Amino acid sequence: MKKIAVVLSGCGVFDGSEIHEATLTLLALDLEGASYVCAAPDVPQAKVHNHLTKSDAKSETRNAAVESARIARGNLALLKDLRVSQLDGLIIPGGFGAALNLSSFATAGADMDVNPELKTLLKEFISQKKPVAALCIAPPILARVFRDLGVKGVKLTIGNDSGVASAINAMGSVHVDCQADSCVVDEAHRVITCPAYMLAGGISELWKGIETTVKTLLKMA
């Protein structure tokens, strides 16, 4: 049975992992007969957002791992404890936490950095040619890691957002426009990316893209 790491960044679209994307990723893996381990970094969230009032809760603090454990139903590993030798692939759901807690893309754009534990993990996956996938706003993380490795021309997508696409291109990867119900596959670099809620108009369209992404990831694993 193939085992996939699902890297989370909190709980909620505006300050952590997008819950629909994370849950549908787990469903797709389960339907394909794969096992998974949810993991997150033990770090403070960059911010806390009140999803009911749609405003930042500036006086609140939360931990990305503690919040991610909500999605994982308590069965969460810390990112630092993952071992590539025990895994066949990795996928990062979107949500603004990917750009806030897993990286600094939200504030630094193409000058972003990646959480050191995640960066180390991704470099190991890439060096061992194990497949990685990213959804929604998470693909810039891969662009940055490939840049650090001196690898250019990796095909990635976040849909068709020109600003994010420009940042991906500036980091040396190549953005490819893509519909929400599909994904972009870079066979040479063993990478799959999907626009997810960067474009999806609803949960059924979101599912089609994630299902395709997960099936492709498992086929590569």
ZAMARGU-4260 file (C-alpha; in steps of 0.2 Angstrom, whole numbers, plus 5000, padded with zeros to 4 digits):
<rodrens>
0) 5000/5000/5000 | 5007/5017/4995 | 5009/5030/5009 | 5007/5048/5005 | 5011/5063/5016
5) 4998/5077/5017 | 5006/5093/5023 | 4994/5104/5032 | 4996/5122/5037 | 4982/5125/5050
10) 4963/5124/5048 | 4953/5137/5037 | 4955/5144/5020 | 4961/5162/5026 | 4974/5157/5038
15) 4977/5138/5036 | 4973/5124/5025 | 4958/5125/5014 | 4947/5112/5023 | 4938/5106/5007
20) 4954/5104/4998 | 4962/5094/5012 | 4947/5083/5015 | 4944/5079/4997 | 4963/5075/4996
25) 4961/5062/5010 | 4945/5055/5002 | 4954/5053/4985 | 4969/5044/4993 | 4957/5033/5003
30) 4946/5028/4987 | 4962/5024/4978 | 4967/5012/4992 | 4982/5022/4998 | 4986/5026/5016
35) 4991/5044/5022 | 4999/5053/5036 | 4994/5071/5039 | 5008/5082/5045 | 5011/5100/5050
40) 5025/5111/5057 | 5024/5115/5075 | 5024/5134/5072 | 5013/5149/5077 | 5001/5154/5063
45) 5006/5170/5054 | 4989/5177/5058 | 4972/5171/5064 | 4956/5175/5054 | 4938/5174/5060
50) 4930/5165/5046 | 4912/5171/5052 | 4916/5189/5053 | 4928/5188/5038 | 4941/5199/5048
55) 4958/5195/5056 | 4957/5192/5074 | 4973/5202/5079 | 4973/5198/5097 | 4972/5179/5094
60) 4987/5167/5092 | 4985/5149/5086 | 4998/5135/5082 | 4998/5128/5064 | 5000/5110/5070
65) 4986/5111/5084 | 4974/5118/5071 | 4979/5105/5058 | 4975/5092/5070 | 4957/5097/5068
70) 4957/5091/5050 | 4967/5076/5054 | 4955/5071/5068 | 4969/5071/5080 | 4980/5059/5070
75) 4994/5072/5066 | 5012/5070/5064 | 5024/5084/5066 | 5033/5089/5050 | 5050/5087/5058
80) 5046/5068/5062 | 5042/5063/5044 | 5055/5051/5035 | 5055/5051/5016 | 5061/5033/5017
85) 5044/5028/5024 | 5034/5038/5011 | 5030/5036/4993 | 5024/5054/4989 | 5019/5070/4996
90) 5004/5083/4993 | 5001/5100/4999 | 4983/5106/4999 | 4980/5125/4997 | 4973/5138/5008
95) 4981/5154/5013 | 4991/5145/5026 | 5002/5138/5013 | 5007/5156/5009 | 5008/5161/5027
100) 5013/5147/5038 | 5022/5135/5026 | 5031/5149/5017 | 5032/5168/5016 | 5024/5169/4998
105) 5009/5180/5005 | 5021/5194/5010 | 5037/5191/5000 | 5031/5185/4983 | 5045/5178/4972
110) 5057/5183/4986 | 5048/5170/4998 | 5056/5157/5009 | 5049/5140/5014 | 5048/5133/5031
115) 5065/5125/5034 | 5057/5108/5039 | 5046/5107/5024 | 5061/5113/5013 | 5072/5099/5019
120) 5058/5087/5016 | 5054/5092/4999 | 5073/5092/4994 | 5074/5074/4999 | 5058/5069/4990
125) 5065/5078/4974 | 5083/5070/4976 | 5075/5053/4978 | 5063/5056/4963 | 5048/5053/4973
130) 5033/5063/4967 | 5026/5078/4975 | 5010/5088/4972 | 5003/5105/4977 | 4985/5112/4976
135) 4979/5130/4974 | 4991/5143/4981 | 5004/5130/4987 | 5014/5127/4970 | 5025/5143/4973
140) 5033/5133/4987 | 5039/5120/4974 | 5045/5134/4963 | 5056/5141/4977 | 5063/5124/4982
145) 5067/5119/4964 | 5076/5136/4963 | 5086/5132/4978 | 5091/5116/4970 | 5096/5125/4954
150) 5083/5117/4944 | 5074/5128/4931 | 5059/5125/4919 | 5048/5115/4931 | 5030/5116/4924
155) 5018/5122/4938 | 5000/5129/4938 | 4989/5139/4950 | 4976/5141/4936 | 4977/5158/4927
160) 4981/5171/4940 | 4994/5182/4932 | 5002/5189/4948 | 5005/5172/4955 | 5010/5165/4938
165) 5023/5179/4936 | 5031/5175/4953 | 5032/5157/4948 | 5041/5161/4932 | 5052/5174/4941
170) 5058/5159/4952 | 5063/5149/4937 | 5049/5138/4935 | 5036/5139/4920 | 5018/5143/4924
175) 5005/5133/4913 | 4987/5139/4913 | 4975/5125/4918 | 4957/5123/4922 | 4950/5119/4939
180) 4945/5101/4935 | 4962/5096/4928 | 4980/5097/4933 | 4997/5100/4926 | 5009/5086/4926
185) 5028/5088/4924 | 5034/5070/4921 | 5052/5074/4920 | 5052/5082/4938 | 5039/5071/4945
190) 5027/5085/4950 | 5009/5088/4949 | 4999/5104/4952 | 4981/5109/4952 | 4972/5125/4953
195) 4959/5119/4965 | 4950/5134/4973 | 4960/5146/4964 | 4948/5143/4950 | 4935/5130/4955
200) 4917/5137/4956 | 4911/5124/4968 | 4915/5108/4977 | 4911/5096/4963 | 4923/5105/4951
205) 4936/5105/4965 | 4934/5086/4967 | 4937/5083/4949 | 4954/5092/4949 | 4959/5084/4966
210) 4954/5067/4961 | 4964/5068/4945 | 4979/5075/4954 | 4979/5061/4967 | 4977/5047/4954
215) 4992/5055/4945 | 5002/5056/4961 | 4999/5038/4965 | 5003/5032/4948 | 5020/5040/4949
220) 5023/5034/4966
</rodrens>
